[in-house]
Amino acid sequence: MKNSLYFNIKVEEGIFDKIVAEQKSIGYYTLPEQDISYLLNYLEEFKSKNDYDAIKDIAIIGIGGSSLGPKAIFRALQGIRDFDKRLHLFESTDPASIRSTLNKLDIKNTHFFVISKSGTTIETISVYKYVISLLKTKDIPLDYRFTFVTDDGSKLEAHAKTFNSFVLHIPVNVGGRFSVLSAAGLAPLFLAGVDIQRLLDGALAIKQSFFEDGYIKETLLKKATYYAKNSMNYNINTLFAYSESLDSFTDWYVQLWGESLGKKQRHSSFNVGLTPVGLIGPKDQHSFLQLIVEGLRDKSVTVLKIENFDDKIKIPAITLKELEGLDLMNGIAFCDLINMQADSTIEALLDKKDIPIDTITLQHIDEENIGKLIYYYELLTSLVGQMMNVNTYDQPGVESGKKILEGKLLEERKNFPPKKGK
Ligand code: PA5
């Protein structure tokens, strides 16, 4: 992983020590060195109860931190490899999306994951109810068809124990949006055929480099200082990923930054935040880039590049009548073209001299590098949160929306009591 920051910055003192101290109470820090034997046992038990090879579809019912992580990783790896199994996501109450996702499943051969840390999220439980009643209508046995991933002792776990199903836990001190390297992300990915040990190895390499004075320590401290300092003037960060396979990764990043950094500062009533925007090059180079280059100076840019793409297809060396002038592209590999486009974007921004720009280059897309990227962003978020003086790990704004929805459902129930059996 290579990094450059086109700004010189003096790192705020004491931040590293605060992160070291945080490790005692915040659980995600220790996930890279976890022993995955519990997941090996899970897979073995799974295979003893199900015909693993016959299962073609894996469906996650979950939202936010309980779905975006595994989706981001699977989507990135699909760009380099064909998997025997497909991964589907039920992460919305949009009826059209529920129906269209269901239509894609070979439902008799689908295994469902119900992932919810709290175990009571209305979006997740409502879709789960729909799926379970559909299976019953179709006389599809429920036995060992579900894996529940939730907090130890949650109501969802108690429910899971009322029939034959699998239950895995999210460590209590690991928050939703930081849970991708816990069972919440690892279990469905493992079942789908992802090498989860290599994901963790990648994360561990970043962790060691950060905590043991490697190059990542200096890089992350500088970058976090840069983002925290810019959060007032350049309070929008656009992450420009130059690979379509990272489109769900940018969604994960949007949640991680939005929910972790947008809040009231500790011991003050001052609201702060860094608005994350996920962009995909070259597509958004032909739309959003205009706004960055010539619009309000409120946006910093992070360009995420892939150094080596597996696919080396080239632009054919043919001449098209009337388009002879464009023969200069002949024989160029698309992987080189996309990186030239990324470099052109960087140059266009640097030319302006007043747009903060940061780059990250992943050597390649594979489990190890994605593990690195995930953990790198988690550490960066923790550091920026410390520097912005917010509680990175709570989400009172999201909780307030959840409570209001509960109130609305209660009101609806009072006005329209359900008919028996419906
Ligand atoms: O990061 C978070 O805490 C949230 O985004 C949660 O992941 C999201 O609200 C879903 O919650 P739960 O996993 O409890 O269903």
Residues whose N, C-alpha, C, O or C-beta is under 5 A from the ligand:
A	BS01	PA5	I63 G64 G65 S66 I115 S116 K117 S118 G119 T121 G176 R177
